Amino acid sequence: MEVEGCVLPDEAYVDLENDVWIRSEGPGAPWTVGILASLASLAGRFVSVRFRPGEGLWKRGQSLATLESTRFIGPFRVPVDARVMARNEALAQRPKLLNDEPYAAGWVARILPENDPEHPPYPRAVEVAEELRRKIRALRIHCYPAAPDLELYEIGSECSATLTRLDEEIARLEPRDVILLVVDDPTAPIELVRWERQSGNRILYQGRDGELYQYLIRKEPASRPVQKTSRGS
């Protein structure tokens, strides 16, 4: 299901207080746990995942890892008393998996609950959908179809200057990287479509929040600059 554009897997249980999802893999099997897509979108691009060492029993609420992004740093809390069976070591090398695939390759840990209940002691996703919706709206979270590698805010700039800056920043990125562009120029809806056609890059998403226009733009392998590179031109 989707809640305000944020994916929430139907089969998951949700610790909404800590933005943690839990998936039971069957009787006696470890649970897989990770972070909600709404937290991943609020946090921005994750840049570091540091697991805490330790064996034995972890108590509910203990911090198993520290997650750090471009605008967030916080703990990943164990949702129940449990033993940690596996940590997702891939996150240390590629923290952005938390953004790109929060319910798949971006899982955080696999845990074996101490009391081994058949079902996690948390509500199903469908039961927290409305509460999550209120949280997303209150925090003004935008879940995009891809996680930005770079965020570019051009407020008060003319569209020609914005497009020049956009060309400069895209030139520094790798193909398939994504930029979130936020502008307030009312000509942006027309100029960005023209720029997309001429540059060969792709606009994955466009939206509006009041006077602000939001664009999610992916660099394509055959992209080319459109604007002059000199700011003084």
C-alpha positions as CSV (number, residue, x, y, z in Angstrom):
1,M,0.0,0.0,0.0
2,E,0.9,3.7,-0.3
3,V,0.3,6.3,2.4
4,E,0.7,9.9,1.0
5,G,3.0,8.5,-1.6
6,C,5.1,6.6,0.9
7,V,5.2,2.8,0.4
8,L,4.2,0.6,3.4
9,P,4.3,-3.1,2.8
10,D,1.0,-4.9,3.6
11,E,2.6,-7.9,5.3
12,A,4.7,-5.8,7.7
13,Y,4.2,-5.0,11.3
14,V,5.1,-1.5,12.3
15,D,6.7,0.1,15.4
16,L,5.6,3.6,14.3
17,E,7.2,5.3,17.3
18,N,10.6,4.3,16.1
19,D,9.8,4.2,12.4
20,V,10.7,0.4,12.2
21,W,9.0,-2.3,10.2
22,I,9.1,-5.9,11.1
23,R,8.5,-8.9,8.9
24,S,7.9,-12.3,10.4
25,E,9.5,-15.1,8.3
26,G,7.6,-18.0,9.8
27,P,7.3,-19.8,13.2
28,G,10.7,-20.1,14.9
29,A,12.5,-18.1,12.2
30,P,14.3,-14.8,12.7
31,W,12.4,-11.6,12.0
32,T,13.7,-9.1,9.4
33,V,13.6,-5.5,10.5
34,G,14.4,-2.1,8.9
35,I,13.3,1.5,8.6
36,L,10.1,2.9,7.1
37,A,10.3,4.6,3.7
38,S,8.8,7.7,5.3
39,L,11.8,8.0,7.6
40,A,14.2,7.4,4.7
41,S,12.5,10.3,2.8
42,L,12.5,12.6,5.8
43,A,16.2,11.9,6.5
44,G,17.5,12.4,3.0
45,R,20.4,10.5,1.5
46,F,22.0,8.2,4.1
47,V,25.8,8.4,4.2
48,S,26.7,6.2,7.2
49,V,25.5,3.1,9.0
50,R,27.5,2.1,12.1
51,F,26.5,-1.1,13.9
52,R,27.1,-1.5,17.6
53,P,29.0,-4.7,18.5
54,G,27.7,-7.2,20.9
55,E,26.2,-10.7,21.3
56,G,23.6,-12.1,23.6
57,L,20.2,-10.5,24.4
58,W,19.4,-7.0,23.2
59,K,16.6,-5.3,25.2
60,R,13.7,-3.6,23.5
61,G,14.6,0.0,22.6
62,Q,18.4,-0.5,22.7
63,S,20.2,1.1,19.8
64,L,21.6,-1.5,17.4
65,A,23.0,1.0,14.9
66,T,23.5,4.7,14.3
67,L,22.1,5.9,11.0
68,E,23.4,9.2,9.6
69,S,22.2,11.1,6.6
70,T,22.6,14.5,5.0
71,R,20.1,15.9,7.6
72,F,19.6,13.3,10.2
73,I,21.4,11.2,12.8
74,G,19.7,8.8,15.0
75,P,19.6,5.3,16.4
76,F,18.0,2.2,15.0
77,R,16.2,0.7,18.0
78,V,15.5,-3.1,18.5
79,P,11.7,-3.4,18.6
80,V,11.6,-6.3,21.1
81,D,13.8,-8.2,23.4
82,A,15.8,-10.3,20.9
83,R,19.1,-11.8,19.9
84,V,20.7,-10.4,16.8
85,M,21.2,-13.1,14.2
86,A,22.5,-11.0,11.4
87,R,23.4,-7.4,10.6
88,N,23.2,-6.1,7.0
89,E,26.8,-5.5,6.4
90,A,26.1,-4.2,2.9
91,L,24.8,-1.0,4.5
92,A,28.2,-0.1,5.7
93,Q,29.4,0.0,2.1
94,R,26.2,1.4,0.6
95,P,24.1,3.3,3.2
96,K,21.8,4.6,0.4
97,L,20.2,1.1,0.3
98,L,18.1,2.5,3.2
99,N,16.7,5.0,0.8
100,D,16.6,3.0,-2.4
101,E,15.3,-0.4,-1.1
102,P,14.1,0.1,2.5
103,Y,12.0,-3.1,2.5
104,A,14.3,-5.3,0.5
105,A,18.1,-5.0,0.2
106,G,18.1,-2.1,2.7
107,W,17.0,-4.3,5.7
108,V,18.9,-3.5,8.8
109,A,19.0,-6.7,10.9
110,R,17.5,-10.2,11.5
111,I,16.6,-10.8,15.0
112,L,15.3,-13.8,17.0
113,P,12.7,-12.6,19.6
114,E,13.4,-13.8,23.2
115,N,9.8,-14.9,23.8
116,D,9.5,-16.3,20.2
117,P,5.9,-15.1,19.7
118,E,4.1,-16.2,16.5
119,H,3.5,-12.6,15.6
120,P,5.3,-9.3,16.5
121,P,3.5,-7.3,19.3
122,Y,2.8,-4.5,16.9
123,P,-0.1,-3.5,14.6
124,R,-0.2,-4.5,10.9
125,A,0.6,-1.8,8.4
126,V,-3.0,-1.3,7.5
127,E,-3.8,-0.6,11.1
128,V,-1.3,2.3,11.3
129,A,-2.0,3.8,7.9
130,E,-4.0,6.7,9.2
131,E,-1.7,7.5,12.0
132,L,1.2,7.4,9.6
133,R,-0.7,9.7,7.2
134,R,-1.0,12.3,10.0
135,K,2.7,12.0,10.8
136,I,3.7,12.4,7.2
137,R,1.5,15.5,6.8
138,A,2.7,17.0,10.1
139,L,6.4,16.6,9.1
140,R,5.7,17.6,5.5
141,I,7.4,14.4,4.3
142,H,7.7,13.9,0.5
143,C,8.3,10.3,-0.7
144,Y,9.8,10.4,-4.1
145,P,10.1,7.6,-6.7
146,A,13.9,7.6,-6.2
147,A,16.2,8.8,-3.5
148,P,18.1,12.0,-4.4
149,D,21.9,11.9,-4.5
150,L,21.9,15.7,-4.4
151,E,19.4,18.3,-3.3
152,L,19.5,21.7,-5.1
153,Y,17.4,24.6,-3.7
154,E,17.3,27.6,-6.1
155,I,15.0,30.0,-4.3
156,G,14.8,33.6,-5.7
157,S,16.8,32.7,-8.8
158,E,15.7,33.2,-12.4
159,C,15.1,30.0,-14.3
160,S,18.1,30.6,-16.7
161,A,20.5,30.8,-13.8
162,T,18.9,27.7,-12.2
163,L,19.3,25.7,-15.3
164,T,23.0,26.8,-15.6
165,R,23.5,25.6,-12.0
166,L,21.6,22.4,-12.8
167,D,23.9,21.6,-15.8
168,E,27.0,22.3,-13.6
169,E,25.8,19.9,-10.8
170,I,24.7,17.2,-13.2
171,A,28.1,17.2,-14.9
172,R,29.6,16.2,-11.5
173,L,27.3,13.2,-11.0
174,E,27.5,9.7,-12.3
175,P,24.9,8.4,-14.8
176,R,21.7,7.3,-13.1
177,D,22.3,9.6,-10.1
178,V,19.3,11.7,-9.1
179,I,18.9,15.4,-8.2
180,L,16.1,16.9,-6.2
181,L,15.6,20.5,-7.6
182,V,13.3,22.9,-5.7
183,V,12.6,26.3,-7.3
184,D,10.1,29.1,-6.9
185,D,10.3,30.6,-10.4
186,P,6.8,30.4,-12.0
187,T,8.3,29.7,-15.4
188,A,9.9,26.5,-14.2
189,P,7.1,24.1,-15.4
190,I,7.7,25.3,-19.0
191,E,11.5,25.7,-18.9
192,L,12.2,22.4,-17.2
193,V,10.2,20.4,-19.8
194,R,12.2,22.2,-22.5
195,W,15.5,21.5,-20.6
196,E,14.6,17.8,-20.2
197,R,14.0,17.4,-24.0
198,Q,17.2,19.2,-24.9
199,S,19.5,17.8,-22.2
200,G,18.5,14.1,-22.6
201,N,18.0,13.8,-18.8
202,R,14.7,12.6,-17.3
203,I,12.3,14.2,-14.9
204,L,11.1,11.4,-12.7
205,Y,8.7,13.5,-10.7
206,Q,7.3,17.0,-10.5
207,G,5.1,18.4,-7.8
208,R,4.2,21.7,-6.2
209,D,4.0,22.7,-2.5
210,G,2.6,26.2,-2.3
211,E,4.9,28.5,-4.3
212,L,7.6,25.9,-4.5
213,Y,8.1,23.6,-7.5
214,Q,9.8,20.2,-6.9
215,Y,11.6,18.1,-9.6
216,L,13.3,14.8,-9.3
217,I,15.8,14.6,-12.2
218,R,17.9,11.6,-13.2
219,K,21.1,12.0,-15.1
220,E,21.1,9.8,-18.2
221,P,24.2,8.3,-19.8
222,A,23.9,10.4,-23.0
223,S,23.0,13.7,-21.2
224,R,24.5,17.0,-22.4
225,P,24.6,20.5,-21.0
226,V,22.0,23.0,-22.3
227,Q,22.9,26.3,-20.7
228,K,26.2,28.2,-21.0
229,T,28.6,27.2,-18.3
230,S,29.8,30.7,-17.5
231,R,27.7,32.5,-14.8
232,G,28.7,35.8,-16.3
233,S,27.4,35.0,-19.8
